[in-house]
Amino acid sequence: MPPDAVALYAIVILLLPMLCFFLSSPAFLLVGLEVPEVSQLLRGLFNGYFLAMGVAGLVSMLLFGVAGRPVFGVGAIAIAAFGIAVRRWLLQRFDAGLQARDAGAVTAVRQLRDLHVKAMLLNAFPLVATVTSVPFVV
């Protein structure tokens, strides 16, 4: 298999979870987070997405290494590290918001919504970086 094809596969693997989150997360803006099932589903989306982003970054790093493009491999591992770090930070704050909401705090739903918007914005940085690097990889 040519190295260009392997590098293209690496980019696609890196882009898939980012695009899935980009398309699925705005739907939660239309529903209230005071419903426990909705907020748990959103938490699961965060958990799964940022974990998948970490795994996709590791797989892409390996594929970039096989393709002979170590600079892009460093970028992929940076995206993986970013995803894992953001996952931990976001889930800690989201769990605290869920506990506050369950305890009856009035501002907890607003804090959960703010975390949701921050997560979407945090997804935008690696997504834009990956999309803009596609012409350089191919």
ZICORNOR-V746206 format. One record per pair of residues at least 24 apart in sequence whose C-alpha atoms are under 7 Angstrom apart, sorted by the first residue. I is the first residue (numbers start at 1). J is the second residue. Records with the same first field share a line. If there is no record, write none. Layout:
I->J + J
This chain:
3->67
4->67 + 138
6->63 + 67
7->63 + 64 + 67 + 137
8->138
10->60 + 63 + 64
11->60
13->56 + 60
14->56 + 57 + 60
17->49 + 52 + 53
18->123 + 127
21->49
33->109
34->109
47->87
50->83 + 84 + 87
51->83 + 84
53->80 + 83
54->80 + 81 + 83 + 84
55->80
79->126
